Amino acid sequence: MRRTAWAAVGTLGVLATLLAPNAVAATQPAGAQGAGEVIWTRSAEAAPLVPVGARYSDYADRSGEPADVTGGLTAGPAAPEPTTAEKAAEIARKNGQTYSADGTGPAAATSLVKAPGIIDWAKCNADPQGGRLPGHVVDHFNFCRWGYNTATKLNGSGQVEGQVRFLETEVGEGSRNRRTYGINLKYTNVTATGVYAGAGATMTLSPTASTPCTVGVVNPDGPSRTDSVLAWKGAVTRYNVTSTAKAGNQARIDKTAHCQSRTNYKVNSPRGATPWSLGPAIGGRHDSAAYLAQYGTQGAIFWGVMPSFYYSRLDASVKAVAEHVFDALYAPQLTYPQKTDKDIPGNIWSGDQPIHRNFPGFNAASADVAAKNRSAKDRACAGLASKPGQQCDEFPFASTKEGAGKGDGNFSVRYVPQPDNSTAGARLSAWYGQDRILDGDAYAISVR
C-alpha cells in the first residue's frame, strides 16, 4: 500500500502551515461527540476510506502523524494569524514560487478566471503545484490550490464510525480596481460513510481572514454555507477578502494591508458535530496606490510569490538592453565600471538577490535614492565613449533601491541605441503598473 502524505489542517502556525514539506494529520478531541475523537486530514491523493468498524490505527497510510491542535475549536472557526509585509516577503521567498512577465501585457493572460463566474477548474486541478499546501500563486492575480479534506469520527476504541472526504478546489482572483481578492471554491469527489452518510448529516463552510481584513458577503446566505453532505457534490461558492484604506498602513501613501484567509469546515451528524478544520492559508496584499492610476488606484494581489521580469535577446526592439542585463547578471567582470568581485543583484536563481522597486514620489527617502542613482549613473557614463543615437543604460535599473546610487559599485552602465533603451524602459514601467509592483516590492530579473 502506497504511503500518502498528509497535510495539517490544525493551527500549526503560519510558516509551518505554508512551508511544511511533509504533511501530517490533525487529531482533534471529539468534545460533545462522546468517547473517541475526530481526525481532520488533508491529502493530495484520494486514498480509499477506512471501512466503518475498522481500527483507524491499522491504516497508517491514512492516519499520518498526530499534530497538536489548540483547544476551543468547537466554539467557531479560527482566523489565520495576522501578518506583516516583512513576513509576507519572507514566506514568498521561501515558497520558491515565481512567474515571468515582460511588460507587453498583463501576466494574467494565463488567468484561471476567464470571465465573471467562468473558471477553468480543470486547469487548476491538473496543476501539480496546486496540490501543495501553499498552493500555486500563478501570478499576482491568479491562485490555484486543491486537496482532499477528510473528517474521520472514531469511537472510544479507535474504530471508525464514519468519514467524509471531498476534493476542495480553490481558484483565487486578485483585483486591479478594488482592495479585494476573491476565492472561488468547487467541491467534487464528495463521499460519506457511517454516521455521516445519513439524511441528518450536514457540512458547513465558514471562511475567515486575519486582521485588518474582513470576509465579505457573496452568497445569499453570506460567505458561510451549510448543506447536506451529499448536496456539496459539484457545489460552487465564493468569498471575498477586503481591507479598507483606513485599515491599511497609514505610514505609506498606498495604505497597504497584508492579510491571510482560509476555509474552515465542520461536519454535523446525529452523533454530534466535528471540531472546525483549519485550512491552509493564502495571503493577499491590498493597496490604494494612486501612483498606479493608469492601472487602477486600488488593487489586491496574492503575495506568496516572487515576480520576475524578463527581456529577450531574440527581441530586436530590446536586444541591446537584454544583452547588457545578461552580462551584468552573468559576467559582471566584463561590465563597466570595473570592480574586483563585482556582484550585481537581480538573479534569484543563483544567489537569491532580488531587486526592489523605487518610486521617487513615494517619500523623501525614495526621492533621495532616485537622485543618487541618477547622479552616480551620470558620473559613470562620463567615462564611456558614445555614438550618435545612443543613450546610457544602467543596471540595476534607476527605478530600483539597488541602483548605482547605492554606492557599493555593484552596477553596470553601457551605451545602447536610444530606441532599445526607450522600449525597454517603457516595458518595465508598464509591468510595474500591470502587476502592481509598489515601492519597496522585491522582484527578479532574467534574460531569455
Helices and strands as residue ranges (DSSP letters): E 6-7, H 14-19, E 25-29, G 31-33, E 37-43, G 56-58, H 60-63, E 66-67, G 73-75, H 85-95, E 98-101, G 107-110, E 113-115, E 118-119, H 121-125, G 128-131, E 136-139, E 142-154, E 160-173, E 180-192, G 194-196, E 202-205, E 208-209, E 214-216, E 225-228, G 229-232, E 236-242, G 245-247, E 257-262, E 264-269, E 272-273, E 277-278, E 282-287, G 290-295, E 299-302, E 306-311, H 319-330, G 332-334, E 355-356, H 364-381, E 390-395, G 404-406, E 412-417, H 418-434, E 442-447
